[in-house]
Amino acid sequence: SGNVFADLGYTNAVGEQLKALLASEIIKAMDGRSMTARAAEALTGIAATDFSRIRNCKLDRFTYSPWVIDE
Protein backbone atom coordinates (compact mmCIF):
# COMPACT_ATOMS: atom_id res chain seq x y z
CA SER A 1 0.00 0.00 0.00
CA GLY A 2 2.98 2.30 0.44
CA ASN A 3 2.17 2.67 4.13
CA VAL A 4 3.62 -0.05 6.36
CA PHE A 5 1.33 1.02 9.21
CA ALA A 6 -1.75 0.39 7.05
CA ASP A 7 -0.31 -2.96 5.99
CA LEU A 8 0.08 -3.88 9.67
CA GLY A 9 -3.50 -2.83 10.48
CA TYR A 10 -2.86 0.30 12.54
CA THR A 11 -6.07 2.26 13.06
CA ASN A 12 -4.30 5.60 12.55
CA ALA A 13 -1.94 4.48 9.80
CA VAL A 14 -1.70 7.86 8.06
CA GLY A 15 -0.87 9.66 11.29
CA GLU A 16 1.72 7.06 12.30
CA GLN A 17 3.36 7.30 8.88
CA LEU A 18 3.40 11.09 9.16
CA LYS A 19 5.19 10.94 12.51
CA ALA A 20 7.70 8.39 11.19
CA LEU A 21 8.47 10.47 8.10
CA LEU A 22 8.92 13.65 10.14
CA ALA A 23 11.19 11.82 12.60
CA SER A 24 13.23 10.52 9.68
CA GLU A 25 13.74 14.04 8.33
CA ILE A 26 14.72 15.37 11.76
CA ILE A 27 17.23 12.54 12.23
CA LYS A 28 18.63 13.14 8.74
CA ALA A 29 19.05 16.87 9.47
CA MET A 30 20.76 16.17 12.79
CA ASP A 31 23.07 13.56 11.27
CA GLY A 32 23.94 15.85 8.36
CA ARG A 33 25.15 18.44 10.85
CA SER A 34 26.68 15.90 13.27
CA MET A 35 24.32 17.41 15.83
CA THR A 36 23.71 15.98 19.27
CA ALA A 37 20.38 16.20 21.04
CA ARG A 38 21.86 18.92 23.28
CA ALA A 39 23.03 20.94 20.27
CA ALA A 40 19.58 20.60 18.69
CA GLU A 41 18.04 21.82 21.95
CA ALA A 42 20.33 24.88 21.97
CA LEU A 43 19.40 25.64 18.37
CA THR A 44 15.64 25.12 18.64
CA GLY A 45 14.65 25.45 22.27
CA ILE A 46 13.02 21.99 22.09
CA ALA A 47 14.08 19.67 24.92
CA ALA A 48 17.05 17.40 24.24
CA THR A 49 15.01 14.51 25.63
CA ASP A 50 12.51 14.99 22.80
CA PHE A 51 15.31 14.79 20.22
CA SER A 52 16.58 11.64 21.95
CA ARG A 53 13.10 10.12 21.75
CA ILE A 54 12.92 10.96 18.05
CA ARG A 55 16.35 9.48 17.40
CA ASN A 56 15.26 6.29 19.20
CA CYS A 57 11.95 6.19 17.27
CA LYS A 58 9.89 6.50 20.43
CA LEU A 59 7.19 8.63 18.85
CA ASP A 60 4.14 7.75 20.96
CA ARG A 61 4.43 10.99 23.00
CA PHE A 62 4.32 13.18 19.90
CA THR A 63 1.09 14.47 18.43
CA TYR A 64 0.02 16.46 15.40
CA SER A 65 -2.95 18.60 14.51
CA PRO A 66 -5.50 16.52 12.55
CA TRP A 67 -6.03 19.33 10.06
CA VAL A 68 -2.46 18.77 8.85
CA ILE A 69 -3.25 15.45 7.17
CA ASP A 70 -5.99 14.29 4.87
CA GLU A 71 -6.85 10.65 5.49
C-alpha positions in Angstrom: 0.0 0.0 0.0 3.0 2.3 0.4 2.2 2.7 4.1 3.6 0.0 6.4 1.3 1.0 9.2 -1.7 0.4 7.0 -0.3 -3.0 6.0 0.1 -3.9 9.7 -3.5 -2.8 10.5 -2.9 0.3 12.5 -6.1 2.3 13.1 -4.3 5.6 12.5 -1.9 4.5 9.8 -1.7 7.9 8.1 -0.9 9.7 11.3 1.7 7.1 12.3 3.4 7.3 8.9 3.4 11.1 9.2 5.2 10.9 12.5 7.7 8.4 11.2 8.5 10.5 8.1 8.9 13.7 10.1 11.2 11.8 12.6 13.2 10.5 9.7 13.7 14.0 8.3 14.7 15.4 11.8 17.2 12.5 12.2 18.6 13.1 8.7 19.0 16.9 9.5 20.8 16.2 12.8 23.1 13.6 11.3 23.9 15.8 8.4 25.2 18.4 10.8 26.7 15.9 13.3 24.3 17.4 15.8 23.7 16.0 19.3 20.4 16.2 21.0 21.9 18.9 23.3 23.0 20.9 20.3 19.6 20.6 18.7 18.0 21.8 21.9 20.3 24.9 22.0 19.4 25.6 18.4 15.6 25.1 18.6 14.7 25.4 22.3 13.0 22.0 22.1 14.1 19.7 24.9 17.0 17.4 24.2 15.0 14.5 25.6 12.5 15.0 22.8 15.3 14.8 20.2 16.6 11.6 22.0 13.1 10.1 21.7 12.9 11.0 18.1 16.4 9.5 17.4 15.3 6.3 19.2 12.0 6.2 17.3 9.9 6.5 20.4 7.2 8.6 18.8 4.1 7.8 21.0 4.4 11.0 23.0 4.3 13.2 19.9 1.1 14.5 18.4 0.0 16.5 15.4 -2.9 18.6 14.5 -5.5 16.5 12.6 -6.0 19.3 10.1 -2.5 18.8 8.9 -3.3 15.5 7.2 -6.0 14.3 4.9 -6.8 10.6 5.5 
